[in-house]
Amino acid sequence: MNLMEFNQSDRCEHFSCPERSVSPAVYILLYVCSAAVVLLTVCGNLLVIISVLHFKQLHTPTNMLVLSLAVSDFLVGALLMPLMLIWMIESCWIFDMGYCICFLITSYFLTSLSIYNVALIAVDRYLALSNPFLYTNIISSRTMCIVVSSNWFVCLVYNTAFYYFNGSFAVFVLCPGECYLFLNEVLFAIDLVVTLIFPLSFIIILYTQVFVIAKKHATAIRELNNHTRPKTQKITSHSMKSERKAAKVLGILVSVFLVCLLPYFIYSLLGDFIELQRETFQRLAVMLYLNSTINPVIYALFYPWFRRCIKLIITLQIFQTDSALIKVLS
């Protein structure tokens, strides 16, 4: 979804950039805090990208999805966050039309890409827990790379086509001092279904099934622990625990994503019933973008392998010979 969405019936009102009402000290502090958030987002996701790409032990199907999400989060931090935060601080879009168009297109693309990345993570966890043996035999890192590449390609084609038809049949208006996209009701409805309702329904349904299956696995593991088990049962129990742990961590990631995403979309849908406020839209958009900052923190808190990778990267041990073969998974 776009950063700012309105129906065709709305129009740009006369706008002039307001005078800053904050002191110079607060003004500087806002920029320093914004720079810190952008730096944390970019560096945190860059650490995830380097970790998954460099260490061969991390070349798993699930981590290919984590890598895709980290790349999209990195681009959000590098391309969208700075412009959005400057817009908020200045209370005015200070860049030209070209920057606005690029900003809108990139925002649409990365937001829809992130939503479908999370949907693919839900599919991956469901398949891994519902039929782990079939998942191991069919889903490889190579297969997942093809899936991830296809996801990027389809999202890019969809958003390119969407902007083409929007330019031909809808209203594209850049307000003075603002950066908005005006859509007619048909395009708005289509985009709402494609980029929100369909993937969101998929995510909720699959993760409901994931937690049901995880609960059954927990019961099965307790039953196995009550008996003397042969080696094959111990391996099965360990595998089930690993899949449940992965599902739990990624479930937290999905939940945080939805918490950051839904307020913005719900507020967008209220446009027919209330007068939408620019400041509220900006705050909710920043909240959506902050999900890209939070994701690496989730990995650091719940993934021991990520903490080991950070240590190896910061200490420059990744430049040593055969460092890619270092075991980071316990």
N, C-alpha and C positions, 0 to 999 in steps of 0.2 A: 504494500500500500504506500501511497505517497505521503510525504510529510504533512501536506495540507490538502484536504479534499473538500470540495463544496459542490452543490448542485448547480446546474446551468442557470437557474433562476437568480442566483446570487451574483452580485456585481462588485467591482472594486469601488469603494468609496474614496473620496479625496483623502489622501494620506500625506502627512508631513512628519518627518522624523522628530520625535520629542526631544527636548533638551534633557541631558543627563541630570538626574536628581540626587545622585550619590556623590560622596566626597571623593577626591582623588585617591586617598588611601584605600577606600573600599573598592574603587574602580580597578586599581592595580591588584588588589587582593583577589578580585574576581578573575582576572586574567591569569594570575599565578595558579589559582586553584583549577581553572579550566585546563591550563597547560599540564598540570600534574595528572589530571584525569585522562587526558589524551595520551600522555606518555605512559601511564600505567596500562591503558588499553592496548597500545601498540606493542610495548615491550612484553607484556604478559602473553599476548597471543603469538608474538614472535618466538617466545620460548617454547610454546606448545608446538608450533610449526617445525622449529629446528629439532626438537626432541623426537617427534614422530618420523620426520624425514631421515634423521641421522642414525638412530639406533635401530638396527635390524630386528631386534627382539620386539619392537613396537609396531612392526609392519603386519598388523592384524586387520581383518575386515572392519571391526568396530572402530579401530583407531583411524582408518581411512575417513570415516564419517566425522570423527573428532577433528581430524586435520582439515576437512572441508569447512566445518563450522568455524574453526580457528582462523582460516584464511578470510572468510567472510567477515568475521569479527575484527580482524586486523584492518581490513579495508574500511569498515565502519569507523574505526578509530582514526585512521589516517586521512580519509577523504570527507566524511560527513560530520563527525564531531566538531572539528575546528570551526567549520562554517556555521554550524548550528549554535555553538556556544558564543561565537562572536555576534551573531544575529540577536541572541538573547541579551547579551551585555549592552550592546549598542542600541537595542530597541528599534533597530532599523536594518534593512538589508543594504549593506554598503558596497556590495559587489555588482558587476554589470549583468546584463541579460544572459550572456554566454555562460557565466558561472552558475546562474540560477537554473538554466536548462540542464546543465551537467549535473548539478546538485539534485534536481528532481529525478532525473533518469537514474542516477546512481542509487538514490534513496529507494526508489521503487524496486530496482533490481536486487539490491542487497537484502532488503527486508523480505521479499518473496523468497529469495534464495535461502535465507536463514530459517524461515518457516518450513520449507521443504527439507532442509537438512535435519531439522528436529523431527519431522515426520519420518524420514528415513531411519533415524536412530530408533524411533519407536518400532518400526517394522523389523529392524535388525534384532532388537532385544526380544521381540515377540517370537521370531523364528528361532533364535538361540535357545530360548527357554521352553518353547512348545515342542520342539523336535531337535535336540542338540546334536544327535548323530547325523541326521539329514543335513543340518546346518553346516557341520564340519566338513561333510563330503562335497557339498554343492557350493557353498559360499567361500570363496578364496579372496585374498587381497587383490588379485588381478580383477576378479569379477566385480568387487566393490569399487575399484578404481573406475571401471567402465560405468557403473551406476552413478558414481559421483560426477564424472565428466558429463554424462548425459543430463544429470540434474542441472548443472551449470549451463549447458547448452540450451536446454528447453526454457529455463528461466530467462536467459538472455534473448532468445527468439521471441518469447511471449511478450516481454517488456518492450522490445523494439517494435513489434507489431502493434502493441497497445498504444505507444506514442505516435506511431504512424497514423493509425485510425483516429486517434484523438485530435491530431493536427488537421485531419481531413474533415471530420464530421462533428467534432465537439468544439468547445471554446477553450482556447489557451490564452490566458491573460496574465501578464506580469504587472502587478500593481506597483506604482512608484514607491520605492522604499520597502517593498515586500516581495515575496517569492511564493506564489500560489499557482496551483493547477486547478482549473475549473472543468468539471466533467458533467456530461449530460447523464440523465438517470439510467439509461441503458448501459453505458460503459461503466458507471459506478456499480450497478448491480452485478454485471459480469465479473468485474475485478473483485468484488466482495466475495463472490462464490469461489473464484479460482484461487485467490491468495489468502483467504481466511477460513470460510465456512468448511470447504472440502478438506484441506489439510488439518484444520483444527479438530474436526470430527474424527478424522483418522487417528490423530494423536491420542485423543481422549479414549476412544474405543479400544485401541491396541494396548495402551498403558493400563487400562482397567483389567484387560485380560492378562497382562504381564504380572500384575500384583496378585491376581487370583492364582496363577500358575506358581509364582514364587512362594505363596503361602502353602500350596500343596507340596512343593519341594522341601520346605522347612519341616513339614510334618513327616515326610519320607526320611529326611536326614535324621530326625529324632528317633524314628523307629529303627533305623540302621545302627544308630549309636547304642541302642539297648541290647544289641546282640553282638556276638563275636562274628566279625565279618571277614571274609576272604579278601585278598588283595584287590580283586576287580571291584568289589563293593566299595572299598576305601577310595579307589580312584574315582568311581562314580560319585561318591559323596563329596569329594574335593571339587570335582568338576561342577556339581550342582551349586556348591557354595560360591564358587568363583562367578558363575553366571548370575546368581542372585545378587552378589555384591555389585557386579557391573550394572545390573538392572536398577539397583537402589541408587547408585551414584548418578547414573544417567536420568533416573526418575527425578532426582533433585534438580538436575540441570533443566529438564523439561518443565518442571513446576515453576522454577524461577523465571524461565523464559515466558511462560504464560502470564505470570504475575506482572511482568514488565510490558507485555504485549497488549493484553486485553483492555486496560484503561484507555489507551489511545484509540483503539478501534471502537470501543463502546461510545466514547465521546464523539468520534466521527459520525457514528450512526444517529446521534441525537441532533444532527444539523437541521432536520426537518421540524424539530419541536422546540428547540431553544436557539438563542443567538450565540453562535460560537465565538469564543474569545481567543485572540491571537496568543496572549500570554499563557493561557491554559494549554493550548495546542503545543506550544513550544516546550513547556514543562513535561507534558506527557511524551513528546517525541524524545526529549533528552532521557527520560526514564526508560523508553524503549531502547535507545542507544546504549544506556548504561549496562544493559544485559551483556553487551560485548566486553565490558570491563569485569563483570562478575564471573563470567565463565572460567577464565584462568584461575581465579581465586578458588572456585569449587574444585578444580583439578588439584590445586596445591593442598587443599584441606583434606581431600578424600583419596587421592592417588599417591601412594608412597613412591611409585616409579617416577612421577613428575617431579617430586622433590629431589630425588636422586639425579634426575636429568638436569635440573636447575643448577645443582652443585657442580656437576661435571662441565656444564656450559660456562658458568661464571668463572671457574678455576681454569678454563681453557684446556681441559683434558680431552676435549673432543678433537683437538688438533693432533693428538698423539696417533701413532701408527696403530691400526686395527681398533681404534676407539669405538667404531660402529658396532663391534662385536661384544662390547661390554654388556654384562647382564644387568639390567635395571629392574627386571621383574623378579620378585622373590618366589 
